[in-house]
């Protein structure tokens, strides 16, 4: 699952427009003042030059507004639909493509990895050249790569196409928020639109679980990708007509009379080096986890040590590079000042931990049901359905009571409840009835992630000025994407380390030897224990990091 903006009216500014200046506070800096002035009086700037205002053109009818929002929600829905296909159909797909054990979970985790790696850069580009262009280009790529997944002939091809799907989705996520703001006037209608944008993802994932379970048994797994890809093509074509036409440039740079070519502006005004440093560091760390998940003895190889060291060096170098860019007055991707807000920093840590566990629970539960209990894909999807139903209900209702309970205890208690889910999966005997423990594990698994979804966005709106909320939201989304990818990688390392499986043990699903089944069971149980430990850590972070957060979402005078 990905995070989109809901319920809070976030300004649509991307990180390349922000600089920390020479002080540690945002208010009063040249960048902050310029943004504020431009965002509050964009039309006056044009009127002074005798030019018409370049404000985004809102649709002129309720039907057009509905179609614009519906198109964006459909892209979210269909993208999450493909994630549901992977979650339920992975054992079948792995057998069909002879997917090696070393790449067994990569069709799921690589999507979040590439999406998170390119999200900030995609938002910066959308801010510069226009959200509509980026959205439509991303939709075209998403439809092409979704169809390509269905045509994959090898496991490597599937992993590559899923990685490219993630990059295409990173173009859609920030652009969709900007386009909703352009299409829908401020007020309740915009809040509901943002809510629909967020709700479309868990609904798409739920539909993917159930429908793909049926289609895989009746028509094969490739048909699921053809259906999803074809539907994205239709939604993309509709987008050329329904999406509002945003201006080429964001309001805060409309006063710039310099006619610098767009390619040069893209090079100068976007921190490409910072994006490469952050993306490469996190990608290398994920790759090391993938290598170790295939064979833990690879940790002794010099190449593994070099990649692990390089990833840590790059991650430590990123804030230093941000500090250098701010000191010389150049745009930065993530100003270091953003991390001085303890509630926000704590929330980012918890989101990474919680979404890593939530994604791992969905995937490892699916594998457990199919490989340990020999459940069909259809009945596996039905067994996973309670977590999606509970998650949907939570997304709809948590906003009602979130302002009545201190965020510290709301997040801590929900994380503890979520910790019970992997605990039940770890201690359950595979011979026991599903309704005895595994059902309740699925009910409790979304508790933390879906509560953090709302609480996190409200913390963003409470702790940052309007001009910084889009940036904080982009960081929030990026952390969640990487948390999902790294969480799966870590659990895979633990599972295969305990089971003793490696790439030499054959392809996924091969062999029914009792000894191998017992080893696999121990591996899955170890992964669930790891998830339990992670969620207990998340609870402790909530208690310590949110002690000053108080109640969030409270109306302030």
N, C-alpha and C positions, 0 to 999 in steps of 0.2 A: 504494500500500500504506500501511496505517496501522500504528502501533505499539501493541501491547497488552502487558500484563505477562505474563511467562513465566519460570518457573524460580526466581524470587525471591519470597519471601513479603512483599509490600508491604502496609503498613497502609493502610486505606481511609479517608483523611481528605482533605478538600478544602481548597483554599487559603483560603477565606474564614474558616477557623478559626484561622489563623496570623497572628501579628503579631511584628515584630522587637523590640518593646519599646524600651527605651532603651539597649540595649547592642548590640554587634556579634555576640555569641555567643548561640546559642539556649538552651543549658543555663542554667537559673537564672532565665529570664525568666518573668513571670507567666503568659503564654500557654502557654509550654512546660510549666511545672509543672502548669497546669490540665489540659492535654491528657493529660499522663502519668498524673496521678492518676485522671482520669476513665476513661482507656482501660484502666487496670489493675484498677480496682475499680468497674465499673459496677453490679454487682449489690448491693454493699454500700450504695451510695447509696440505692437503692430500698428495701432492707431497713430502713434507718434510718427511713424514712417509712412503713413497713408496706405498701409497694406491691410487686407482683411485678416481677421483673426484665424489662426490655424488650429483651433480647438477640434478635438475628435468629433466627427459627425455622428451624432446619435441617430438611431433609426427613428423614423417619424411616425411609427404606428406600434401599438402594443404587440401585434402579431410579429412584426419584424424584430422587436426586442426579444420576444419569446424564442423565435427561431435562432437568433444569434446566441443566446445563452444555451439553448438546447443543443446546438451544434458543438459547442465547447464541452458540454457535459457528455455528449455522446463519444467524443474522443477520449475523455477520461474513462468512461464506461468500457469502451472496447479495448483500450490498452490494459485495463485491469482484468478484463475478460481473458486476455492471452496469458496473464500471470496465473489465473485460475487453471487454465489448460495445462501449464507446466507443472503446477502443484499436484494435480490429480494424475496427469498422464505421464509423469516422468519415468516410472518403471517401464511402461509400454514403449515410450519413445526411446529410452536407453537400449532396450533389447532390439528394437527395429534398426537403430543406427549403429549398433555395436559401440555404444559410448563407453570409453574406458573409465575405470573407477576413478582415475585421477581427475576426470572432468565431470563426474557424476552430478554434482550440485551446481556446476557452473552455469547451465542454462537459466537457473533461477537467480543466482547471486550476481552474475556479470551484468545483468540488466540494471540493478540498483547501483552497481559500481560505476558504470559509464555515465548513467544519468546524473549521479551526484558529482562526478568529476567535471562535467561540462555545464552544470546548471548555472553557476555564477557567470561564466563567460557568455552563455546564451542569453541571460538576462541583460547583460551589458550591451550585447549586440542589438537586442530588441529595443533597448532604450535609445540606441543611436540611429537605427535605420527604420524603426517602426515595428510595433508588435504584430500588426496584421501580416506583414511580409514574412516575419519569422514564423508565425503560427501556421500559415499556409504551406510554407516550405517544409516545416517540421511534419505537417500532416501528410504531405506527399511522400516524404521519406518513411514515415511510420507505416503507411499503407504498403509501400514497396517491400520493406524489410519484414513485415508481418506475413505477407504472401510468400516471401523468400524462405521463411522458416518452414512453411509447408512443403516447399520443394527441396529442402535439405536432403542430401544423400549420405552425409557423414555427420558424426557427432561434432567434429570441428566446425563444419559449416553452420550447424545449428547454434553453437556457442558464439560464432562471429556475428551471425544475423541478430541474435539476441542482444549482443553488445551494441550493434548499430541501432537497434530498436531503442535502447536506453538513451543514446545520443539524440535521436529524433524526439523522444519524449521530453528531454530537457529543454528543447525549443518550445514545446507546447506549454509546459507548466508556468513559467513566468509570463509568457505572452497572454495566456488565458485570463490571468488576473487583470492585466492591463485592459484587455478587450471588454471584460465585463464592466469595468469602471467606465469605459468609453460608451458602452451601449445602454447602461442602466443609470437613471438619475439617482442621486443620493437619497437615502431614506430606506424605508422598509423593503422596497422592491430590490434594492441593491443587496441588502443583507440576505434576503431570501435567495437571490441569485448566487451569492457566494456560498450559501449553505447547500444549494443544489450542486454546485461545482465540487464541493467536498464530498457530498453523499454519493455522487455518481461512481466514485472509486470502489468503496466496499460493496455497492450493489453490483457493479460489474464483476468484481471478484467472486461474489456469491453465484452469479449467473454462470460464470466460467466453470466453477466447481461442479454445479449440477448438470448444466447442458453438456459440457465436455465429457462427463462421466457416461452420459447416454450415447453421445455421438461416437466416442472412441470405441464403444462396444459394437455399435451398429454399422458405422461407416469408416472407422479408422481415425487415427489422431491427426492426420494431415487435413482432413475435412474441417476440423475445428479452426485451423489457421486460415483456410480458404474462406470460411464464413466470416471470421473476424476481419481479415484483410479486405475482403470485398465490401463489408459494411463501412470500413474506414475510408475506402475509395469514395463511396457514396457521400459520406459525411464531409469529405474534403471538397468534393465538387460543390456541395451545398454551401460550404463556407465561403467560396468565392463570391457568392451572392449575398449571404446573410450577415457576414461579419462586418462591423462598422469600419469605415475607413479612417484610421488614425493618422495624424500628421507624420511627416517624415522624421521630424525631430521632436524631442521631448520639450515641454513648455519651458524648462529651465535654461534651454540653450537657444530659444527663439530669437533672442536679441543679438546673437552672434551674426554679424554681417559678412564674415569671412566665407568666401566661396571655395573653401578647400575641398578637393576631390574626396569622395566618400571613402575610397580605399585608404587614402592617407590618414583621414580622420579615424578610421577603424584601427589603424596601426598606432596612432599617437594617443588616442583617448581611451584605449582599453589596456588594462594591465595584463598583457599576454604572458609575460614572464611569471607574474604571481600566480596566474591560473595554471601554468605548466608545473610550477614548483608544488603547489598544493595537490594537483591531480596526480602527478607522478609519484609523490610521496605516499599517498593513500593507495594508489594502484599497485605499487610495488609491495606494500604491506599485505594487501589482499592476495597478490600473486604468491608471496612467500607462504601464506596460510594454505593456499591451494596445493603448493608443492608438498608441504608437510602433511597435508591430509591424504596425499597419495602414498607417501612413504616417509615415515618419521625419521628414518636413518639419513635422509637428505639434509638434515640439520647440520651434519658434520661436513658437508661439502663446502668448499671455499665459495662457490658461486652463491649459495644460499646466504652465507654470512655476509657477503658483499652486498647483496640486494637488501637484506634486512638493515644493515648499517646505513646504506644509502637512503632508504626510506625514512629512517629516523632523522638523518641529517637534513633531508629536504623538509620534513615536517617542522623541525626546529628552526630552519632557515626562513620559513614562510613569515612568521611575525616580524623577524628582523628586516625582511624585504619590505613588508608593509610600513614599518617605521621609517625606512629610508625613503620610500616613495612619498610619504606624508611630509617628511622633513624638507624635501626639495620641491614640494608643492605640486606633485603629480597625482593623478587619480589612483585610488587604491581599491582593490577588490573588497577587502574586509578591514576596516579601520580597527586598530588594536583597542581603541577606546570602547568598542562594543563589548569587550570581554570584562570590563570593569563593573558591569551590572551583574552582581552575584546571582540574583534570581534567574536572569537570562542564561548565564553560563551554566548554572546548575541544571536548568531545564534542558539545555542542549545535551549535556552529559546523559541525563535521564532518557531523553528521546532516543539517543543512539543505543543505549542499553535496552530500552523497552521495545523499540521497533526491531532490534536484532533478535530478541527473544520471540516476539510475535511472529515474525517471518519464519524463524526456525521452527516454532511450534507447528505452524501450518504445514511446512514441508516435511519435517521429520515425523509428524503424526501420520501424514499421508503414506510415507514410506513404511512406517511401522505397521499400519493396517494392511498394506498390500504385501509386504515381504515377510512379515512375521506371522500375521494372522491370515494371510492368503485371501484377503477380501477383494472383490472385483472393483474395478474403477468406479462403477455406478454407486455401489454401496459405500465405497470410501468417500465419495463426494457427499453422500448423505450423512455420513458420520462427522464430517467436518462442518456441516451446515450450521449447527448450533452456535459455533463461535462467530460466524458471519451475521447470524440473526441478532445475537446479543450485541455485537459491535455496532450494527445499524441502529438498534434501539438506544444504545448509549450515546451515539452521535446526535440523535434527535432530542434526548432528554437531559443530558448533562448540563446544558446551558440553563436549565430551569433552576437548578439548585447550586450551581457553581459559586454564586455570589453569597451563599448562606453558610459555607463551610470554609475555614482557612485553607488556602491552597496547600500548605505544608502537610496537613493531615489528610486532605482529600487525595493527594498524589501518593502519600506514604501508604495509606490503607489500601488504595486500589492496586498498588504495586505488590503489597503483601498477598492480596487475594489472587493476583495474577501468578505469584510465585507458587501458589498451591497447585496450579494447573500442571506444570512439568513435574512437580513432586508426585502427583497422582499417577502420571504416565510412567514415572520411574519405578514406582513400587507395585504397580498393577501386574498381575499374572496374565500372560497372553490368553490363558484358558478361561479367564473370568469373562462374564458377560460385559458387553460394552456399557450397559446401563449402570454397572456397579461403580466404576471409577472414571472410565474414559469419557463418558458423556459429560460428567461434571468438570473434567479437565478442559473440554472444549468450550463449556459455558464460561469458565473463569479466564481463559487465555486472553481475551481482548480487553480485560478490565483496565490494565495500565495504559496501553497504547492509545485507546480511544478517549480516555479521560485526559491524558497528556495532550492530545490533539487540541482540545478546547482550552485547557488551562494554559498551555504554551502560547497560543495565539493571544490570549488575554494578557499574559505577562508581557508579551511584546508590546501590546497597545498601551499597557500601564507604565512601562519602564522607558519608553523611547518617544521622542517627539514625532509628530506626524511624518516629517521628512526622513526619519530613520526607520520607520516601521517596515517599509518594503525591503530594505536591506536586511534587517533583522529576520524578517520572514524568509528571505532567500537563504540565509545562513541556517535557519531552523530546518528548512526543507533539505538542504544539502547534507546536514548532519544526519537526518533521518535516513536518507538514501544510503549513505555510507554505513550507518549502523546496521541496516538490513543486510548489506553485503558482508560486512566483517563478522556479524553475528553468525551467519550461516557457515562462513569459513572456519571460525573458531570451533563451533559445535562439530563440524565435520572432522577437524583435526582430532578432537577428543574421542569421537566415536570410532574412527578408524585406528587411532592409537590403542584404545582399549581392546577392540575386536581383533587387532593384529592383521587387519586386511590391508592390502596394498594393490597396486596396479597389476601385480602378477596373479592376483586371485581371480582374474577373469572379468568378464563384462557383467554389467548390472543384471541381476536376476538369474544368472547362470548357476546351476547346481542346487540340489535340494538336500544335501547331506545334513544330518542332524547336528554334527559338530559345527559345521559352518553356520547353521541357523542359530545355535547357542552363542557363538561368537558375535554374530550380528546383533542378537538381542542384548548382549552385554554392552555393545557399542552404543545402541540406541538409548539404553538406560543411562549410560554415562553422559550422553549428550543432554538428556533431560535433567540430570543432576546439575550439569553445568548451567543450564537455563535457570534452574532454581537458585543457584548461587548468584547469578547475575541480577535477578530480580530482588533478592535480599539486599544486594549492593545498591540497587536503584532506590529502595525504600530508605536506606541510610542517607543517601545523597539528598533525598527529599526532606528528611528531618533536619539535616544540617544546612542545606543550601537555601531552603525556602522559609527559614525561621522569621525573616523580616518581610516576607511577601504579603502576609495578611490575607484578606479576602480579595479575590480578583473579580473583575466584571461588575464591581459596584459603581453605580452612577455617582459621579462626582460633580459638585457645583463649580 
